[in-house]
Structures are given as C-alpha cells and as structure tokens.
Amino acid sequence: MPEPIIQLRECTRFYRKGGELILPLDRVSLDIAEGDFVALMGPSGSGKTTLLNLIGGLDSPSDGTLIVCGQDLGELSPRQLAQWRSRHVSYIFQSFNLLPVLTAYQNVELPLTLLPLTKAERKKHVETALRIVGLAERMHHRPDELSGGQEQRVAIARALACDPELLLADEPTGDLDAHSAQEVMDLLLSLNRDHGKTIIVVTHDPKVSQCARRQLHLEKGVLALDSATSPRA
C-alpha cells in the first residue's frame, strides 16, 4: 500500500492568550490517502480551520508529527514552509480574493509569476486551468463582469494553475446561492474524480459534505468521528 499523502500523529496546536492556554487542536492522529475527498465538519471553534492550516503549511504543530507529501512540516522554517506550499498546495477560500482591476486570465496568472516559468508556459497553465473550470470564453472578463459562481470558478482555476497535489478549501460555497454552490461542488467532484486531486473542504453545509468520500467531525479540537460517505456521482 502506498504511503498516505497526509499523516498526523498526536498532532497538537496550542498558544497562549494572556495567561490562558488555548488548545484549538488536541492530539489528532489521522491518515488521508492520495486522491481522497475529505470534508471537515464541526461547530465553530472545533479546530477545522486550524487543522486545514496545519495541513497546508500555513501554521506549524506545537507538538506531534505532521507529514504531508512526504515532508515532515515540523522540520521546516517559515521560509521553507512558504517554498513547500508553492510546490504542493493551493487554497480556495470563501471570499474569492480576486483583484477587481485584473481579468480572469490575469488573476489566474498572477501567482504563476512567482514561479520559474516562461510567459508561454504561464499562458498554457492559465488557459488549461480556465478550460477545466469552464471559463475559457470568459478569460478576458473582469470580476465585476462575472457572477459569484463564475468568480469562485476563477479562484479555483487560480488554485489549479500551478498543478498542486492538494486542494484545500475553506467554506468555498459560503458566499454563493444554492445553484452556484452546486456548480462549484460539481467542479470539485470532477477535479477529484477526473484529475485525481486530493481535496479537503471545511464546511458547515451538509450538502457540501455529502459530496465528499469521507467526513471528519471535530469537537473542541478532538477528532470525534471519522466516517465514509457515498458521494454523488
């Protein structure tokens, strides 16, 4: 059996606020297989976003071991973590975070300018990503000329453009109406099923979690339930 793409062993995150010890994640052990689609569920303050940020290298564990894409993240400095993220991970957020003065093409291209790619290589990455999300014909439109669902698809294209191993989404449908939210989830399902992307989604929405193959429920920083689901085809 291949090694899981994500391995947590007794992983804890704590910090101090004044004289109080805050423990958003408490001794979580977990494996996630390559190509899996996982929903992180739980009430506000349960540790979902903390866990997502640890997996994505935006934060470091206070204790325990965290190995992602073969790298022990606890061994990396902040600068090394930033370099590691650029190679392996992309984020999709609830807010689209598109620059309003740039076109869809330019928004998707922007993070690629930090990578050692030629202009022709960037063009190929951008056009491929926009085609995958179904927006090739809208690449020269600015965000104010797109619907909310289309803006989120541009954000997903931006995340896809560097061909990451992991897609991490924090409430990706939170600002969308029901129809647009379903379109975004259909796209994520396609990226997982047809392109083999490992996807982890933080959500409060049961409809979103039902798209995942696996649901992880957190309660007060502890993994309370780990269940398999039957995602919609």
C-alpha positions in Angstrom: 0.0 0.0 0.0 1.4 3.5 -0.8 2.1 5.9 2.0 -0.8 8.3 2.8 -0.3 11.8 1.3 -1.2 13.2 4.8 -0.1 11.7 8.1 -0.8 13.2 11.5 0.5 11.6 14.7 -0.7 13.0 18.1 -0.7 16.4 16.4 -1.4 19.3 18.7 -1.6 23.1 18.3 -1.7 25.4 21.2 -0.9 29.1 22.0 -1.2 31.4 25.0 -3.6 34.4 25.1 -2.7 36.4 28.2 -2.4 33.8 30.9 -4.8 31.3 29.2 -3.7 28.3 27.3 -5.8 27.9 24.1 -5.9 24.4 22.5 -7.6 24.5 19.1 -6.3 21.1 18.2 -5.6 18.3 20.7 -3.6 15.1 19.8 -5.2 14.4 16.5 -3.9 11.3 14.6 -5.1 10.8 11.0 -4.2 9.5 7.6 -5.5 10.8 4.3 -4.9 8.9 1.1 -3.8 10.4 -2.1 -6.8 11.2 -4.3 -9.3 11.3 -1.4 -12.0 13.9 -1.0 -12.5 14.8 2.7 -15.0 17.1 4.4 -14.0 18.7 7.8 -17.1 19.2 9.9 -17.8 20.6 13.3 -19.1 23.6 15.1 -17.3 27.0 15.1 -14.2 26.7 17.3 -13.9 23.0 16.8 -10.5 23.2 15.1 -11.4 22.7 11.5 -9.6 25.7 10.1 -6.6 25.1 12.4 -6.3 21.6 11.0 -6.6 22.8 7.5 -3.9 25.5 8.1 -1.6 22.9 9.6 -2.0 20.5 6.6 -1.5 23.4 4.2 1.7 24.7 5.9 0.2 28.0 6.9 0.8 27.1 10.6 3.1 24.6 12.4 2.1 22.0 15.0 3.1 22.7 18.6 3.6 19.0 19.2 3.3 15.7 17.4 4.3 14.8 13.8 2.7 16.1 10.6 3.9 14.7 7.3 2.4 16.0 4.0 3.5 15.0 0.5 6.4 13.1 2.1 7.7 16.1 4.1 7.7 16.5 7.9 6.4 20.0 8.1 7.6 20.4 11.7 11.2 20.4 10.4 10.7 23.4 8.1 11.4 27.1 8.8 8.7 29.7 7.8 10.6 30.4 4.7 11.0 26.7 3.8 7.2 26.2 4.5 6.4 29.0 2.0 8.6 27.3 -0.6 7.0 24.0 0.2 3.4 25.4 -0.1 4.2 26.9 -3.5 5.1 23.5 -4.9 2.4 21.3 -3.3 -0.7 23.2 -2.0 -3.4 25.6 -3.2 -6.2 27.2 -1.2 -9.7 28.1 -2.2 -11.4 30.5 0.2 -15.0 31.6 0.9 -14.2 35.1 -0.4 -12.9 34.9 -3.9 -9.9 37.3 -3.3 -9.8 38.3 -7.0 -8.2 41.6 -7.9 -11.0 43.7 -9.4 -8.8 45.6 -11.9 -7.5 42.3 -13.5 -9.2 40.0 -15.9 -9.9 36.4 -15.1 -6.8 35.4 -17.1 -4.6 37.9 -15.2 -6.0 36.8 -11.8 -5.1 33.2 -12.6 -1.7 34.1 -14.0 -0.7 36.3 -11.0 0.6 33.6 -8.6 2.4 31.9 -11.5 4.7 35.0 -11.9 6.4 33.8 -8.7 7.4 30.5 -10.3 10.3 29.9 -12.7 8.0 29.7 -15.8 8.3 31.4 -19.2 5.5 33.6 -20.4 4.5 30.8 -22.9 4.4 28.2 -20.0 2.3 30.6 -17.9 -0.1 31.0 -20.8 -0.5 27.3 -21.2 -1.1 26.8 -17.4 -3.7 29.6 -17.3 -5.6 28.5 -20.4 -5.7 24.9 -19.2 -7.0 25.9 -15.8 -9.7 28.2 -17.1 -10.8 25.5 -19.6 -11.0 22.9 -16.8 -13.4 25.2 -14.8 -15.4 26.0 -17.9 -14.4 29.7 -18.3 -12.2 29.7 -21.4 -14.6 32.0 -23.1 -14.7 34.5 -20.2 -10.9 34.8 -19.6 -10.8 38.4 -20.6 -13.7 39.5 -18.3 -13.1 41.3 -15.0 -14.7 40.1 -11.8 -17.5 42.7 -11.9 -18.5 41.1 -15.2 -18.9 37.7 -13.8 -21.4 36.0 -11.5 -20.5 34.9 -8.0 -20.3 31.3 -9.1 -18.0 32.3 -12.0 -15.8 34.3 -9.7 -15.3 31.3 -7.5 -14.5 29.2 -10.5 -11.8 31.7 -11.5 -10.5 31.3 -7.9 -10.4 27.6 -8.4 -8.7 28.0 -11.7 -6.1 30.1 -10.0 -5.6 27.3 -7.4 -5.3 24.7 -10.2 -2.9 26.7 -12.4 0.3 25.5 -10.5 -1.0 21.9 -10.6 -0.9 21.3 -6.8 -1.1 17.9 -5.2 -3.5 19.2 -2.5 -6.5 21.5 -2.9 -7.6 22.9 0.5 -11.0 24.7 0.5 -12.3 26.7 3.5 -16.1 27.2 3.1 -15.8 27.5 -0.7 -19.6 27.8 -1.1 -20.3 30.1 1.8 -20.9 33.2 -0.2 -22.9 31.6 -3.0 -26.5 30.9 -3.8 -27.7 27.3 -3.9 -27.3 26.9 -7.7 -23.8 28.4 -7.8 -22.8 26.4 -4.8 -23.9 23.2 -6.5 -21.9 24.1 -9.6 -18.8 24.7 -7.5 -19.2 21.3 -5.8 -19.8 19.6 -9.1 -16.5 21.1 -10.3 -14.6 19.9 -7.2 -16.1 16.5 -7.7 -14.8 16.5 -11.2 -11.3 17.6 -10.2 -11.2 14.8 -7.7 -12.7 12.1 -9.9 -11.2 13.0 -13.3 -8.0 14.8 -12.4 -7.1 12.8 -9.2 -6.8 15.9 -7.0 -6.7 15.3 -3.2 -9.3 17.7 -1.8 -10.1 18.7 1.8 -13.1 21.0 2.4 -14.0 22.8 5.6 -17.8 23.2 5.6 -20.9 23.7 7.8 -23.1 22.7 4.9 -24.4 19.0 5.0 -25.0 19.2 1.2 -21.3 20.0 0.6 -20.1 17.3 3.0 -22.2 14.7 1.2 -20.1 15.3 -1.9 -17.0 14.0 -0.1 -16.0 10.4 0.3 -15.1 10.9 3.9 -16.3 13.1 6.7 -14.2 14.1 9.7 -16.1 15.6 12.6 -14.1 17.7 15.1 -15.3 18.7 18.6 -13.2 21.0 20.7 -10.0 20.2 18.9 -10.5 16.4 19.0 -11.4 14.1 16.2 -14.8 12.9 17.3 -16.0 10.9 14.2 -14.4 9.6 11.0 -17.0 8.2 8.6 -17.1 7.2 5.0 -19.8 8.6 2.7 -21.2 7.7 -0.7 -20.6 10.8 -2.7 -22.9 11.8 -5.5 -21.6 10.7 -8.9 
